[in-house]
Amino acid sequence: MFLKTLVAGSLTALVLAGCASTPGKKPLTEQERAELLLNVGNGSLMEGDPTGALQALLQSEAISPKMPEVHNSLALAYFAKKDYQLALKEAQTAVHLAPDYSDANNTLGKMYVDMGRYDQGLPYLLKAANNPLYRDAYKSLTNLGILFYRKGDFAHAATYFSKAIDANRDGSCVAHYYRGHLSLRAGDYADAIRNYQEATKKFCGGFADAHLAVGIVYEREKQYELARKTFLDVETRFPDSKVADEATQYLKGLP
């Protein structure tokens, strides 16, 4: 984490310098500096360093306070740091500045869902999901599925999870995971395992909860050897994690 913060800080320093000392190059405009700082902040977010992200994003906001992309990224950074009130405020600001900005509508809608304020989140998620130009509409469709799942409306939840998977099969890790929950509720263990396994493939390989869920279904089906193999794999893949601890407990309970 220290190294990530150090690298982010070095990049920020270069951005603020504006390349003014480089012969033959024009100094960056204020807007260009703000956009570069935004990119640095987003890079830190992707690296799992919300503190480094905030360092760059707050500087970007100071230069260009009305850039909705900055406020959306600030919302994500504050959310990652569990400062939910500031996260919500930044997401609201992003949508206020750009009402048709789908990423911000999705962020704000998801935050309302995570807070249990489903009726407030619904219109923002619907707006993002129904935008034919939004490349990441599957994320909003997934969040709509989660919204209805948590409300106990499993039929609507299943519809939205299926739409998310149709929109982006390889990226719909969470949609497959929740669809596995629905199959498990219905007692369809084979379909539950299939969906949980889909939630561990390709881009979803790091989705620890999905790996654990496969083992849990095997255990319920009394396929103990497959369950044991899966739980051991979880311990190996995700050491020193809560999921690994859960896998260890399941292993202790196997006959």
N, C-alpha and C positions, 0 to 999 in steps of 0.2 A: 504493500500500500504506500509506504514511504517513497519507493521508486516511482510509482505512478504519479504521486503528487508532485515529486521533483520534476519529472518529465513534463507534466502539465504546466507547472510553473515556468519552466524554461520556454515552452512554446508560447505561453502567454506573454512573457517578456519580449520575445521576438516579435509578436504581433503588435505589442504596444510601441515597440521601436519603430514600426512602420516602414522598415527597410529604407529609412531615410538616408542611411550612411552608405548604401550600396551605389557605387558610381553607375550612371546610365539608367537607373531605375527611378520611376516616379514614386514619390511617397504614397502610401495608401490613403485613400479617402477615409473619412470617419465611418461611413457606411461599410466600406470594405473591412475595416478593422473590427467593427461590430460583428460582421458575418464570420470572420475568421475566428474570433473569440467564441462565437456560437458553435462553430465546428469543433473547436478544442473542447468545449464543454460537452458536446454530444459524444465525442470520442471518449472522454472520461466516464460518462454514463455507461457506455457500452463496455468499458473495462471494469465496471463495478466500483467506481470511485466517485460517489456523489459529492464528497467534499471538494475534490479537485474540480468537479463539474461546476459547483456553485462559485468557486473562485473565478472561473472564466466567464460564466454566465452573468454574474452580477456586474462584472466590468462591461460586458456587452450591453446589458440593460442600461448602464449609466451613459453609454455613448448613444444608444438608440432605444429609448424607453418605449417606443410604440411598435416594436417589432413583435408580432404575435408568436413567431417561432421561438423567440427567447423565453417568453412567459410560459409557453407550453413545456419547454425543456426545464425551466425552473420548477414547474409543477412536478415533473418526474423526479427531479433531484431532491426536492423537499420530501416527496412521498417516500423515496428510498431511505431518507434519513428519519422517517416516521414522524415528520412534522406535518401532520395531516391538515391542519387549519391553513398554514401557509401554502401548502400544495393546492388546496381547494381554491384559495384566493387567486393564485397564479393561473390556474386553469380557467377560472371565471374571467380573468383579465384577457387571456388569450382569445376566448370566444367573443368577448365584448369587442375586442379590436378587429376580429375577423370572423363574423358569424358563420361564414361558409367554409371555414378552415376545418377540414374533416379530422385531422389528427387531434386538434384541440377539442372538437366535439366528442371524439372517442375518449380522450383523456378525462374530460369533465364527467362524461357519462359513467365511465368506469369508477371514478372516485366516488360518485354518488352511490353506485351499487355497493362498493366496498364499505360504505358508511351505512348501508341498509336503507338508503333513501331512494327506493326503487322508482317511485313515480316521478321524481325529479330527474333521475338519470335516463329514463326511457326516451324522451324526445331527442336528446342529444345523440344517443346511440342510433336511433332510427335515422336521424338526419345523415349521420356518417355512413351507415350501412347502405342507405338508399342512393348515395352519390355514385353514379355510374363511372365517374372519373377517379374514384378513390381506389388506388391500387391495394391498400391494406384493409379493404372493407371486411375481409374475413375476421379481422380482430374485433370489429364492432359487432359482427354477427355472433362471434363467440361470446362477447360480453352480454349481448342480448339473451343468449342461451343461459348464461350464468344467472342473469337477473330473474328469468322465469323459473329456473331450477330452484333458486333460493326462495322464491315465492310459493313453491310447491306446484307450479303449473308445468308438469313434466311433458305434456303434449307439445306445448309451444317451445319449451326448452329443446326437445328433440328436433323440432323443425329448424330452429336456428343453428343448432350444432351441425346438422346435415348440410345446411346452406353454407356454413363456414368451410366445411370440408370440401364441398363441391367447388368453392371459390379458390381454395389453396390447400390441396390435400397434404403436401409435404410440410407445410408450415402450421397446420392446425393441430398442434400437439395438445393444447388444452381442450379443444372441442372433442377430440378423440377420447381424452381422459374422462371428460364428463359424460360422454356417450357410453363409456364403459360403466360409469356409475348407474346410468339408466338401465342398462342391460342387467347389471347385478341386482338392481331393485326388482326387476321382472323375473329374476331367477334363471336368466339365460347366461349361464357361466361361460359357455363357448364364445358367445358374442362379446361378453365382457372381456375375456382374455384377448380376443382379436383386437378390440378397440384399445385396450391398454398397451398391447404390443405395438400397435400403430403409433401410439404416443411416445414410443421409445426409439423410433427409426429416424434415420437421416438427421435432419436439423433438430430432432427431438431427443437425441441421444443422451443429453444431460438432464433430462426431466426425471429426477430421482423418484418422485412420488409415483410416477407411472410404472417404473421398474418394480417398486415395492408392491404396487397394486396387483401386478401379475402374480407375484408370489402368494399374496393373500388369497386370490381366487384359487390357485392351485391347492392351497392349504384347505380351503373350504370344500373343494372337490375331493379331498383326501388323496390327492396325487402328491404324496409327501416327498418323494425323491425329486420331483420337478420343483416343488416348493423350496426344498433345501438348497438345491442348486441355484435357484433364483435369489434367495436371501443371501447366500454366500457371495453371489455376484454383486449384490447391492453393497455389501460390506466392503468389497474390493474396490468397486467403482467410486464410492462416495464415503471414504474414510473420515472419521471425526465429524460426522454430521448427525443431525437428529434422525434422518431416515435410516442411516446405518445402525443407530441405536435401536430403532424400532425393529429392523431386520434381525438384530441379535436376539431381541425378546421373542420374536416369532420362532427363531431357530430353537430356543430353549424349550418351547412348548411343543415341538414336533415329536411324534413317537419314534 
